[in-house]
Amino acid sequence: MEILPVDFFVLALAALFAGLVDAAVGGGGLIQVPALFGVFPQSAPAVLFGTNKLSGIWGTAFAAVTYAKKTRVEWGVAIPASLSALLLSLLGAWTVSSFPAELVRKALPAILLLVAIYVFRRKDFGITHAPLHSGRRQTGAALLLGAVIGFYDGFFGPGTGSFLIFLFIRFFGFDFLGASAVAKIVNVACNLSALALFGYQGHVLWQLGLLMAVCNVAGAVIGARLALLKGNGFIRRAFLVVVSLLILKTTSDAFWI
């Protein structure tokens, strides 16, 4: 596949901004996936999704490392949630070949709208870090959340990072920084699982994906450091912006395209 210099510039810029946004509040696919489809409109969707995963997983991993160095990570939640997400993401990817995702596609905008309204009305949402669970109850809840989101990511995918942040705040009592840190770790597991499947099926443009990954990592480092510098209030506002854009994008995908 021939890539013109202008095409690479567009994809590199998209990967940079996708990494920045995803590191702070999730939703990097909102930028990177449309850019890939815009540059390669005739390519098979699976190939573009696989290439997106290859690029995105590196940025997400570097963001996770940056958070781990600068803030407290709730490993008792991150590890079990990541393990169950890794396994259930594969199941979700396998299921999508047997059951259409149309119902999820049409319901997603309404779910995201409810999330946005909830966060907007709760001015203190995600501002303080006060974990609600411990011990076996925490591990069980983490396994369940990882399984549900992992299956969703493999089956459909849009908004996975934003959903993780919301759920870690709502049901685990984390603040935005703590939720973002754990969400990145779980997201790496989901992406790794999906990338393994896409790679096995031959649906990855490896050279392009790795070149985009360099830009995605640069954006992710900037986004994570910006989030750590600005704190929970900044992440909350950015989260609402990204979720609002996701509502518009998923509505368009479900009903007008």
C-alpha positions in Angstrom: 0.0 0.0 0.0 1.5 3.3 -1.1 1.3 6.1 1.4 1.8 9.7 0.2 3.7 12.2 2.4 0.6 14.2 2.9 -1.3 11.1 4.0 1.4 10.2 6.5 1.4 13.8 7.9 -2.4 13.6 8.4 -2.2 10.2 10.2 0.8 11.3 12.3 -1.0 14.4 13.4 -4.2 12.4 14.2 -2.2 9.8 16.2 -0.5 12.6 18.2 -3.8 14.2 19.2 -5.5 10.8 19.7 -2.8 9.9 22.2 -3.1 13.2 24.0 -6.9 13.0 24.4 -6.9 9.2 25.2 -4.3 9.6 27.9 -6.4 12.1 29.8 -10.0 11.0 29.4 -10.2 8.2 26.7 -11.8 8.5 23.3 -8.6 8.6 21.2 -10.3 6.4 18.7 -12.7 9.2 18.0 -9.8 11.0 16.2 -7.5 8.2 14.9 -10.1 5.8 13.4 -11.9 8.4 11.2 -8.4 9.6 10.0 -7.5 6.1 8.9 -10.8 5.7 7.1 -10.4 9.1 5.5 -7.0 8.3 4.1 -7.8 4.7 3.1 -11.5 4.7 2.2 -11.2 1.5 0.1 -9.4 -0.6 2.7 -11.1 -3.3 4.7 -12.4 -2.0 8.0 -10.8 -4.8 9.9 -7.3 -3.8 8.6 -7.8 -0.2 9.7 -9.2 -1.2 13.1 -6.2 -3.5 13.6 -3.8 -0.8 12.6 -5.5 1.6 15.0 -5.1 -0.9 17.8 -1.4 -1.3 17.1 -0.8 2.4 17.2 -3.1 3.0 20.2 -1.8 0.3 22.5 1.6 1.9 22.7 0.3 5.3 23.6 -2.0 3.8 26.2 0.9 1.8 27.7 3.1 4.8 28.0 0.3 6.8 29.5 -0.2 4.0 32.1 3.5 4.1 33.0 3.4 7.9 33.3 0.4 7.7 35.7 2.0 4.9 37.7 5.2 7.0 38.3 3.3 10.1 39.4 0.1 9.0 41.2 -1.1 6.1 43.3 -2.4 3.2 41.2 -5.0 0.9 42.8 -3.3 -2.3 41.7 -5.8 -4.4 43.7 -8.4 -3.3 41.1 -6.2 -2.8 38.1 -4.8 -6.4 38.0 -8.0 -8.4 38.3 -9.9 -6.1 36.0 -7.2 -6.3 33.4 -7.1 -10.1 33.5 -10.8 -10.5 33.0 -10.9 -7.8 30.3 -8.1 -9.6 28.4 -10.1 -12.8 28.3 -13.5 -11.4 27.7 -12.3 -9.1 25.0 -11.4 -12.1 22.9 -14.9 -13.6 23.6 -16.5 -10.3 22.5 -14.5 -10.3 19.3 -15.5 -13.8 18.6 -19.2 -13.1 19.4 -19.4 -10.2 17.0 -19.0 -12.6 14.1 -22.1 -14.5 15.2 -24.4 -11.8 16.5 -24.9 -8.3 14.9 -23.9 -5.3 17.0 -26.7 -3.1 15.6 -28.6 -3.0 18.9 -25.6 -1.8 20.8 -24.8 0.7 18.1 -28.3 2.3 18.4 -28.3 2.2 22.2 -24.8 3.7 22.7 -25.7 7.4 22.2 -28.4 7.2 24.8 -26.1 5.5 27.3 -23.4 8.1 26.7 -26.0 10.9 27.1 -27.0 9.5 30.5 -23.3 9.3 31.5 -22.8 13.0 30.5 -25.9 14.2 32.3 -24.9 12.3 35.5 -21.4 13.7 35.5 -22.6 17.2 34.7 -25.2 17.3 37.5 -22.8 15.8 40.1 -20.3 18.7 40.5 -18.3 16.7 43.0 -18.1 13.6 40.8 -14.5 12.3 40.7 -13.1 15.1 42.7 -12.1 13.2 45.8 -10.5 9.7 46.0 -12.4 7.6 48.5 -12.3 3.9 47.5 -15.5 2.1 48.4 -14.4 -1.5 48.5 -11.5 -3.6 49.8 -10.4 -7.3 50.0 -12.4 -9.9 48.2 -15.3 -7.6 47.5 -13.0 -5.2 45.6 -11.4 -8.1 43.7 -14.8 -9.5 42.7 -16.1 -6.1 41.6 -12.9 -5.5 39.6 -13.2 -8.9 37.8 -16.9 -8.2 37.0 -16.2 -4.7 35.6 -13.2 -5.9 33.6 -15.2 -8.7 32.2 -18.2 -6.5 31.1 -16.0 -3.8 29.6 -13.6 -6.3 28.0 -16.5 -8.0 26.3 -17.9 -4.7 25.1 -14.5 -3.6 23.8 -14.1 -6.8 21.8 -17.7 -6.8 20.6 -18.1 -3.1 19.7 -15.6 -0.8 21.3 -16.3 3.0 21.0 -15.9 4.9 24.3 -14.3 2.1 26.2 -11.8 4.3 27.9 -14.5 6.9 28.9 -16.7 4.1 30.2 -13.9 2.7 32.3 -13.2 6.1 33.9 -16.9 6.7 34.7 -17.4 3.2 36.2 -14.3 3.3 38.3 -15.5 6.6 39.8 -19.1 5.7 40.2 -18.7 2.2 41.6 -15.2 2.2 43.1 -15.1 5.8 44.6 -11.9 6.8 42.7 -11.2 10.4 41.7 -10.6 11.2 38.0 -6.8 10.8 38.2 -7.0 7.5 40.0 -9.7 6.3 37.6 -7.7 7.4 34.5 -4.6 5.5 35.8 -6.4 2.2 36.3 -8.5 2.7 33.1 -5.2 2.9 31.0 -4.0 -0.4 32.4 -7.2 -2.2 31.7 -7.3 -0.6 28.2 -3.9 -2.0 27.5 -5.2 -5.5 28.2 -8.3 -5.0 26.0 -6.1 -3.6 23.1 -3.6 -6.4 23.5 -6.3 -9.0 23.2 -7.8 -7.3 20.1 -4.4 -6.8 18.5 -3.5 -10.4 18.9 -6.7 -11.4 17.1 -6.3 -8.9 14.3 -2.7 -9.8 13.9 -3.5 -13.5 13.7 -6.1 -12.8 11.0 -3.6 -10.7 9.1 -5.5 -7.5 9.6 -2.7 -5.1 10.6 -0.6 -2.7 8.6 2.5 -3.2 10.8 4.8 -0.6 9.4 2.2 2.1 9.3 0.9 1.2 12.7 4.3 1.4 14.3 5.1 4.7 12.7 1.8 6.1 14.0 2.6 4.6 17.4 5.6 6.9 17.8 3.3 9.9 17.4 0.6 8.4 19.6 3.2 7.8 22.4 4.3 11.4 22.2 0.7 12.6 22.5 0.0 10.2 25.3 3.0 11.4 27.4 1.8 15.0 26.9 -1.8 14.2 27.7 -0.9 12.2 30.9 1.4 14.9 32.2 -1.2 17.6 31.4 -3.8 15.7 33.3 -1.5 15.2 36.3 -0.5 18.9 36.2 -4.1 20.3 35.9 -5.8 17.8 38.2 -9.3 16.4 38.6 -11.2 19.5 37.6 -9.5 19.7 34.2 -10.0 16.0 33.5 -13.7 16.3 34.5 -14.2 19.1 31.9 -12.3 17.3 29.2 -14.2 14.1 30.0 -17.5 15.9 29.4 -16.2 17.4 26.1 -15.1 14.0 24.8 -18.3 12.2 25.9 -20.3 14.9 24.1 -18.3 14.3 20.9 -18.8 10.6 21.3 -22.5 11.1 21.5 -22.5 13.1 18.2 -20.2 10.5 16.5 -22.1 7.4 17.7 -25.5 9.0 16.8 -24.3 9.7 13.3 -22.9 6.2 12.9 -26.1 4.6 14.2 -28.8 6.5 12.4 -27.3 8.5 9.5 -24.5 6.4 8.0 
